[in-house]
Amino acid sequence: MIFDWLIGKRCTAVTAPDDNPANATLFEFEDAVFYVETTWRTSVSGRLYRTRADDGQEYGLERPIDARADAAELLVGRAIARITVDLLRGDVSVEMEGERLLEFITDSHYEPWQFTAPGQNYFAASGGEVMHIAEESPGRARGAPIRGNA
């Protein structure tokens, strides 16, 4: 519900931010960005493909896995078909065309994911509550919890 307006937007990039704290990942959907510091995972046709934890693992391969590059190969150019948010835990599921699924599994640390787009700012608070940042006055913002179905 809160992100339904993203339906149809295409993934344009999966990258590491320049400062890259805690192995953060940026998932870009045209003019919208999820900044993710929590566990994320991708699936294809219902089967798990990559997770944040796979990054740098060798698993007997010729070279270590680049989880972001693999996620980019899987998602870039594909449109969002459905997006849901668990308002009790803060988990996000982004269903994309071609039976691709991107999930953010919220953990309990401070702001495990953040979302920004023109006029839109959300984040998962510690414990999973989803908050909307509303401007009160120039230079001041406050977080307001999102309630109901998302």
N, CA and C of each residue as an Amber inpcrd file, in Angstrom:
protein
   450
   0.8070000  -1.1910000   0.0000000   0.0000000   0.0000000   0.0000000
   0.8550000   1.2620000   0.0000000   1.8190000   1.3580000   0.9440000
   2.5970000   2.5970000   1.0010000   3.5470000   2.7250000  -0.1800000
   3.9330000   1.6000000  -0.7860000   4.8470000   1.6520000  -1.9150000
   4.1860000   1.2360000  -3.2280000   2.8650000   1.1600000  -3.2820000
   2.1860000   0.7320000  -4.5030000   2.5290000   1.6140000  -5.6950000
   2.8240000   2.8650000  -5.4650000   3.1510000   3.7790000  -6.5610000
   4.4650000   3.3940000  -7.2600000   5.2360000   2.4590000  -6.6430000
   6.4690000   1.9750000  -7.2680000   6.2160000   0.9190000  -8.3420000
   5.0100000   0.3620000  -8.3740000   4.7110000  -0.6890000  -9.3490000
   4.9510000  -0.1550000 -10.7570000   5.6840000  -0.9360000 -11.5240000
   6.0440000  -0.5500000 -12.8910000   7.4120000   0.0960000 -13.0060000
   7.9510000   0.5940000 -11.8910000   9.2990000   1.1810000 -11.9460000
  10.3260000   0.0620000 -12.1040000  11.3550000   0.3580000 -12.8730000
  12.3930000  -0.6330000 -13.1520000  13.6070000  -0.4400000 -12.2530000
  14.2250000  -1.5510000 -11.9130000  15.4860000  -1.4910000 -11.1730000
  16.5490000  -0.9400000 -12.1150000  17.2580000   0.0840000 -11.6610000
  18.2760000   0.7100000 -12.5020000  19.6920000   0.4440000 -12.0300000
  19.8650000   0.0390000 -10.7500000  21.2200000  -0.2380000 -10.2520000
  21.1600000  -0.9500000  -8.9090000  22.1900000  -1.7490000  -8.6590000
  22.4410000  -2.3590000  -7.3540000  23.9120000  -2.1020000  -7.0730000
  24.1920000  -1.2460000  -6.0820000  25.5700000  -0.8190000  -5.8430000
  25.8520000  -0.6800000  -4.3490000  27.1150000  -0.4430000  -4.0540000
  27.5240000  -0.0810000  -2.6940000  27.6010000   1.4370000  -2.6300000
  27.1170000   2.0390000  -1.5370000  27.2780000   3.4910000  -1.4100000
  28.7580000   3.8280000  -1.2340000  29.1080000   5.0610000  -1.5390000
  30.5140000   5.4710000  -1.4490000  31.1010000   5.2390000  -0.0650000
  30.3390000   5.5580000   0.9910000  30.8670000   5.4050000   2.3470000
  30.7070000   3.9670000   2.8600000  29.7790000   3.2040000   2.3080000
  29.5350000   1.7850000   2.5540000  29.6670000   1.3010000   4.0010000
  28.9490000   1.9070000   4.9530000  28.9810000   1.3740000   6.3170000
  28.2480000   0.0460000   6.3910000  28.7540000  -0.8510000   7.1920000
  28.0970000  -2.1370000   7.4640000  27.6860000  -2.8780000   6.1920000
  28.4950000  -2.7700000   5.1550000  28.1850000  -3.4490000   3.8950000
  26.8090000  -3.0830000   3.3480000  26.4690000  -1.8140000   3.4060000
  25.1850000  -1.3420000   2.8940000  25.0980000  -1.5610000   1.3900000
  23.8730000  -1.6660000   0.9070000  23.6170000  -1.8310000  -0.5190000
  22.5220000  -0.8600000  -0.9290000  22.6920000  -0.2450000  -2.0890000
  21.6780000   0.6300000  -2.6720000  20.9530000  -0.1370000  -3.7720000
  19.6270000  -0.2130000  -3.6650000  18.7880000  -0.7810000  -4.7080000
  18.0190000   0.3890000  -5.2940000  18.3210000   0.7270000  -6.5520000
  17.7270000   1.8990000  -7.1830000  16.6390000   1.4850000  -8.1640000
  15.5080000   2.1810000  -8.0790000  14.3610000   1.9610000  -8.9540000
  13.9860000   3.3170000  -9.5460000  14.6320000   3.6580000 -10.6620000
  14.4620000   4.9540000 -11.3020000  14.7900000   6.0630000 -10.3020000
  13.7950000   6.8540000  -9.8570000  14.0850000   7.9610000  -8.9500000
  13.9070000   7.5850000  -7.4740000  13.7780000   6.3100000  -7.1810000
  13.5670000   5.8260000  -5.8140000  14.7300000   4.9260000  -5.3980000
  15.1280000   5.0110000  -4.1170000  16.2810000   4.2420000  -3.6410000
  15.9860000   3.6130000  -2.2880000  16.2720000   2.3200000  -2.1860000
  16.3160000   1.6430000  -0.8970000  17.7810000   1.5570000  -0.4900000
  18.1120000   2.0950000   0.6830000  19.4540000   2.0200000   1.2680000
  19.3450000   0.9430000   2.3450000  20.0140000  -0.1950000   2.1390000
  19.7850000  -1.3750000   2.9660000  21.0520000  -1.7740000   3.7150000
  20.9550000  -1.8130000   5.0440000  22.0540000  -2.2810000   5.8840000
  21.7420000  -3.6310000   6.5180000  20.5500000  -4.1400000   6.2730000
  20.1270000  -5.4040000   6.8570000  20.3240000  -6.5320000   5.8460000
  19.9320000  -7.7220000   6.2140000  20.0110000  -8.8580000   5.3060000
  19.0690000  -8.6450000   4.1280000  19.5680000  -8.9020000   2.9440000
  18.7250000  -8.9060000   1.7570000  18.9780000 -10.2090000   1.0300000
  17.9850000 -10.6140000   0.2560000  18.1590000 -11.8350000  -0.5250000
  17.3620000 -11.7300000  -1.8120000  17.8180000 -12.4620000  -2.8110000
  17.1320000 -12.5320000  -4.0940000  16.7530000 -13.9820000  -4.3560000
  15.6320000 -14.1370000  -5.0540000  15.1580000 -15.4680000  -5.4480000
  14.7070000 -15.4060000  -6.8950000  14.7800000 -16.5680000  -7.5620000
  14.2910000 -16.7050000  -8.9260000  13.3450000 -17.8970000  -8.9470000
  12.1270000 -17.6750000  -9.4360000  11.1210000 -18.7370000  -9.5160000
  10.9670000 -19.4700000  -8.1830000  11.0210000 -18.7040000  -7.0950000
  10.8250000 -19.2740000  -5.7700000  12.0540000 -19.8850000  -5.1210000
  13.1480000 -19.9740000  -5.8440000  14.3730000 -20.5740000  -5.3030000
  15.3620000 -19.4850000  -4.9060000  15.9220000 -19.6310000  -3.7330000
  16.9080000 -18.6750000  -3.2420000  18.0950000 -18.6040000  -4.2010000
  18.5200000 -17.3800000  -4.5290000  19.6460000 -17.1960000  -5.4510000
  20.8670000 -16.6360000  -4.7300000  20.7630000 -15.4300000  -4.1730000
  21.8810000 -14.8130000  -3.4590000  21.3700000 -14.0850000  -2.2380000
  22.2570000 -13.9570000  -1.2400000  21.9790000 -13.1390000  -0.0710000
  23.1770000 -12.2300000   0.1570000  22.9600000 -11.2440000   0.9770000
  24.0550000 -10.3510000   1.3630000  25.2140000 -11.1500000   1.9580000
  24.9010000 -12.2020000   2.7010000  25.9320000 -13.0140000   3.3630000
  26.8010000 -13.7980000   2.3860000  26.3380000 -13.9720000   1.1390000
  27.1460000 -14.6910000   0.1420000  28.3270000 -13.8730000  -0.3550000
  28.2700000 -12.5520000  -0.1760000  29.3070000 -11.6820000  -0.7150000
  30.6830000 -12.0860000  -0.1820000  31.6100000 -12.3070000  -1.0880000
  32.9840000 -12.6630000  -0.7250000  33.2020000 -14.1490000  -0.4850000
  32.1480000 -14.9390000  -0.4540000  32.2910000 -16.3820000  -0.2350000
  32.7970000 -17.0490000  -1.5140000  33.5400000 -18.1220000  -1.3430000
  34.0770000 -18.8300000  -2.5030000  33.2780000 -20.0730000  -2.8660000
  32.8110000 -20.8080000  -1.8980000  32.0010000 -22.0090000  -2.1320000
  32.6050000 -22.9110000  -3.2030000  33.9370000 -22.9740000  -3.3110000
  34.5920000 -23.8150000  -4.2970000  34.5580000 -23.2560000  -5.7100000
  34.1580000 -22.0060000  -5.8610000  34.1080000 -21.3720000  -7.1780000
  35.4890000 -20.8470000  -7.5660000  35.6370000 -20.4170000  -8.8070000
  36.9120000 -19.8810000  -9.2830000  37.2760000 -18.5630000  -8.6170000
  36.2730000 -17.7660000  -8.2560000  36.5270000 -16.4890000  -7.5910000
  35.3970000 -16.2270000  -6.6010000  35.6490000 -15.3760000  -5.6290000
  34.6140000 -15.0760000  -4.6250000  33.3660000 -14.4560000  -5.2620000
  32.2480000 -14.6900000  -4.6500000  30.9680000 -14.1580000  -5.1220000
  30.9070000 -12.6560000  -4.8820000  30.4230000 -11.9420000  -5.8660000
  30.1040000 -10.5250000  -5.7360000  28.5750000 -10.4530000  -5.6940000
  28.0090000 -10.4910000  -4.4900000  26.5570000 -10.5940000  -4.3290000
  25.8230000  -9.4200000  -4.9660000  26.3750000  -8.2060000  -4.8620000
  25.7160000  -7.0440000  -5.4690000  25.6880000  -7.1650000  -6.9950000
  26.8040000  -7.5730000  -7.5830000  26.8560000  -7.7280000  -9.0400000
  25.8760000  -8.7990000  -9.5030000  25.7890000  -9.8910000  -8.7550000
  24.8380000 -10.9460000  -9.1110000  23.4000000 -10.4460000  -8.9810000
  23.1160000  -9.6720000  -7.9290000  21.7710000  -9.1050000  -7.7600000
  21.4670000  -8.1360000  -8.8940000  22.4490000  -7.3370000  -9.2870000
  22.2500000  -6.3940000 -10.3980000  21.9410000  -7.1460000 -11.6830000
  22.6760000  -8.2160000 -11.9500000  22.4360000  -9.0040000 -13.1590000
  21.0130000  -9.5720000 -13.1580000  20.5430000  -9.9520000 -12.0020000
  19.2210000 -10.5430000 -11.8610000  18.0910000  -9.5220000 -11.9460000
  18.3120000  -8.2980000 -11.4070000  17.2160000  -7.3390000 -11.2220000
  17.1970000  -6.1530000 -12.1760000  18.3590000  -5.6460000 -12.5820000
  18.3910000  -4.4180000 -13.3850000  17.6110000  -4.6040000 -14.6850000
  16.7520000  -3.6290000 -14.9510000  15.9170000  -3.6400000 -16.1450000
  14.5520000  -4.2540000 -15.9300000  14.3520000  -4.9050000 -14.8030000
  13.0650000  -5.5560000 -14.5100000  12.1670000  -4.6100000 -13.7110000
  10.8760000  -4.6690000 -14.0050000   9.9010000  -3.7900000 -13.3590000
   9.3080000  -4.4400000 -12.1120000   8.9340000  -3.6000000 -11.1670000
   8.2650000  -4.0570000  -9.9520000   6.8220000  -4.4350000 -10.3030000
   6.4270000  -5.6410000  -9.8930000   5.0710000  -6.1200000 -10.1200000
   4.2040000  -5.9460000  -8.8690000   4.8350000  -6.0820000  -7.7090000
   4.1190000  -5.9630000  -6.4290000   5.1400000  -5.7000000  -5.3500000
   4.7410000  -4.9170000  -4.3650000   5.6350000  -4.6440000  -3.2430000
   4.8140000  -4.6540000  -1.9630000   5.2920000  -5.3900000  -0.9640000
   4.5850000  -5.4710000   0.3090000   5.5590000  -5.1940000   1.4540000
   5.0000000  -4.6510000   2.5310000   5.7830000  -4.3330000   3.7200000
   5.0760000  -4.9340000   4.9330000   5.8030000  -5.6690000   5.7260000
   5.2770000  -6.1960000   6.9850000   5.4430000  -5.0930000   8.0240000
   4.3390000  -4.4560000   8.3970000   4.4100000  -3.3040000   9.2990000
   4.7260000  -3.6720000  10.7410000   4.6720000  -4.9530000  11.0930000
   5.0500000  -5.3780000  12.4440000   6.5420000  -5.6470000  12.5620000
   7.1520000  -6.1410000  11.4860000   8.5760000  -6.4890000  11.5190000
   9.4310000  -5.6360000  10.6060000   8.8340000  -4.9230000   9.6760000
   9.5850000  -4.0650000   8.7690000  10.1720000  -4.7640000   7.5620000
   9.8470000  -6.0380000   7.3420000  10.3580000  -6.7450000   6.1740000
   9.7020000  -6.2080000   4.9120000  10.4640000  -6.1740000   3.8250000
   9.9710000  -5.6790000   2.5370000  10.1520000  -6.7810000   1.4960000
   9.1170000  -7.0170000   0.7000000   9.1810000  -7.9750000  -0.4120000
   8.8720000  -7.2340000  -1.7010000   9.8050000  -7.2860000  -2.6440000
   9.6480000  -6.6270000  -3.9340000   9.5810000  -7.7190000  -4.9930000
   8.3620000  -7.9750000  -5.4980000   8.1820000  -8.9540000  -6.5530000
   8.3890000  -8.2420000  -7.8830000   9.1950000  -8.8540000  -8.7400000
   9.5330000  -8.2340000 -10.0140000   9.1970000  -9.1730000 -11.1620000
   9.0770000  -8.5760000 -12.3530000   8.7590000  -9.3980000 -13.5170000
   9.8360000 -10.4690000 -13.7050000   9.4610000 -11.5530000 -14.3570000
  10.4030000 -12.6380000 -14.5780000  10.5930000 -13.5130000 -13.3550000
   9.6080000 -13.5110000 -12.4490000   9.6510000 -14.3160000 -11.2280000
  10.8860000 -14.0330000 -10.3740000  11.2680000 -12.7590000 -10.3210000
  12.3680000 -12.3140000  -9.4550000  11.7740000 -11.7660000  -8.1680000
  12.4340000 -12.0260000  -7.0590000  11.9910000 -11.5330000  -5.7610000
  13.1930000 -10.9620000  -5.0200000  13.0280000  -9.7600000  -4.5060000
  14.0240000  -9.1010000  -3.6610000  13.3860000  -8.9040000  -2.3020000
  14.0730000  -9.3370000  -1.2400000  13.5320000  -9.1970000   0.1070000
  14.5500000  -8.5440000   1.0240000  14.0580000  -7.7070000   1.9120000
  14.8590000  -7.1210000   2.9830000  14.3360000  -7.7230000   4.2740000
  15.1940000  -8.4360000   4.9860000  14.8140000  -9.0960000   6.2280000
  15.3270000  -8.2140000   7.3670000  14.4270000  -7.4770000   7.9670000
  14.7980000  -6.4820000   8.9690000  15.3940000  -7.1330000  10.2040000
  16.5070000  -6.5780000  10.6680000  17.0630000  -7.0050000  11.9460000
  16.8080000  -5.9030000  12.9660000  17.3340000  -6.0640000  14.1630000
  16.9640000  -5.1470000  15.2410000  17.8900000  -3.9420000  15.3920000
  18.8670000  -3.7570000  14.5040000  19.7340000  -2.5880000  14.6700000
  19.0510000  -1.3180000  14.1610000  19.6490000  -0.2040000  14.4120000
  19.0970000   1.1100000  14.0990000  18.9250000   1.3040000  12.5990000
  17.7290000   1.5870000  12.1550000  17.3930000   1.8600000  10.7590000
  18.0060000   0.8460000   9.7840000  17.5360000  -0.4020000   9.8120000
  18.0940000  -1.4190000   8.9290000  17.8970000  -1.1450000   7.4400000
  16.8440000  -0.4100000   7.0810000  16.6900000   0.0590000   5.7010000
  16.0410000   1.4380000   5.7090000  16.3470000   2.1740000   4.6490000
  15.7710000   3.5050000   4.4470000  15.3170000   3.6000000   3.0040000
  14.2840000   4.3740000   2.7680000  13.7540000   4.5560000   1.4230000
  13.5950000   6.0360000   1.1510000  14.0940000   6.4710000   0.0020000
  13.9240000   7.8700000  -0.3960000  13.5070000   7.9490000  -1.8680000
  12.6620000   8.9080000  -2.1370000  12.2250000   9.2550000  -3.4820000
  11.7100000  10.6810000  -3.3690000  11.5150000  11.3740000  -4.4920000
  11.0140000  12.7420000  -4.3940000   9.7220000  12.8010000  -3.5640000
   9.7640000  13.5290000  -2.4690000   8.6120000  13.6860000  -1.5920000
   8.3010000  12.4910000  -0.7090000   9.1450000  11.4780000  -0.7150000
   8.8970000  10.2480000   0.0430000  10.1310000   9.8740000   0.8590000
   9.9530000   9.6450000   2.1520000  11.0470000   9.2010000   3.0170000
  10.4850000   8.2550000   4.0750000  10.9530000   7.0210000   4.0570000
  10.5280000   6.0120000   5.0210000  11.7640000   5.3070000   5.5540000
  11.6200000   4.7050000   6.7190000  12.6850000   3.8560000   7.2430000
  12.1010000   2.8500000   8.2080000  12.8250000   1.7540000   8.3920000
  12.4610000   0.7730000   9.4120000  13.2070000   1.1750000  10.6720000
  12.4680000   1.3440000  11.7540000  13.0700000   1.7010000  13.0420000
  13.5390000   0.4160000  13.7290000  14.3300000   0.5790000  14.7530000
  14.7770000  -0.5600000  15.5410000  13.5420000  -1.3310000  16.0030000
  13.5490000  -2.6340000  15.8020000  12.3970000  -3.4460000  16.1570000
  11.4310000  -3.6510000  15.0060000  11.6520000  -2.9890000  13.8770000
  10.8750000  -3.2460000  12.6750000   9.7400000  -2.3030000  12.3720000
   9.4220000  -1.3690000  13.2520000   8.3340000  -0.4370000  12.9560000
   8.7110000   0.4430000  11.7650000   7.7880000   0.5870000  10.8210000
   8.0360000   1.4000000   9.6320000   7.5960000   2.8240000   9.9290000
   8.4990000   3.7610000   9.6580000   8.2590000   5.1640000   9.9670000
   8.2880000   5.9890000   8.6820000   7.4690000   7.0410000   8.6660000
   7.4580000   8.0050000   7.5750000   8.0470000   9.2950000   8.1120000
   8.9480000   9.9060000   7.3670000   9.5240000  11.1830000   7.7920000
   8.7170000  12.2870000   7.1410000   8.1070000  13.0980000   7.9940000
   7.2920000  14.2050000   7.5130000   7.9580000  15.5150000   7.9040000
   8.0480000  16.4290000   6.9740000   8.6250000  17.7390000   7.2510000
   7.6690000  18.5630000   8.1010000   8.1440000  19.0350000   9.2470000
   7.3360000  19.9180000  10.0910000   7.5710000  21.3710000   9.7330000
   8.8130000  21.7080000   9.5370000   9.1880000  23.0510000   9.1520000
  10.5510000  22.9520000   8.4890000  10.9880000  23.9740000   7.7780000
  12.2750000  23.8840000   7.0880000  13.3980000  23.4430000   8.0300000
  14.0980000  22.3790000   7.6030000  15.2420000  21.9030000   8.3710000
  14.8960000  20.9920000   9.5320000  13.6110000  20.7660000   9.7860000
  13.2040000  19.8940000  10.9000000  12.2940000  18.8000000  10.3710000
  12.5650000  17.5930000  10.7760000  11.7290000  16.4700000  10.3620000
  11.3940000  15.6320000  11.5800000  10.3000000  14.8990000  11.4900000
   9.9400000  13.9810000  12.5680000   9.4890000  12.6690000  11.9470000
   9.6830000  11.5830000  12.6740000   9.2400000  10.2830000  12.2040000
   7.8500000   9.9790000  12.7310000   6.9870000   9.4650000  11.8820000
   5.6420000   9.0690000  12.2900000   5.4400000   7.6140000  11.8840000
   4.9700000   6.7630000  12.8120000   4.7870000   5.3540000  12.4700000
   3.6920000   5.1610000  11.4280000   3.8660000   4.1610000  10.5940000
   2.8730000   3.7800000   9.5970000   2.0590000   2.6550000  10.2190000
   0.7650000   2.7690000  10.1810000  -0.1140000   1.7630000  10.7720000
  -1.0420000   1.1900000   9.6890000  -1.6050000   0.0410000   9.9580000
  -2.5550000  -0.5600000   9.0250000  -1.8770000  -1.5100000   8.0680000
  -2.4900000  -1.7510000   6.9440000  -1.9620000  -2.6870000   5.9620000
  -1.0420000  -1.9480000   4.9940000   0.0400000  -2.5760000   4.6640000
   0.9530000  -2.0010000   3.6860000   1.1300000  -2.9540000   2.5570000
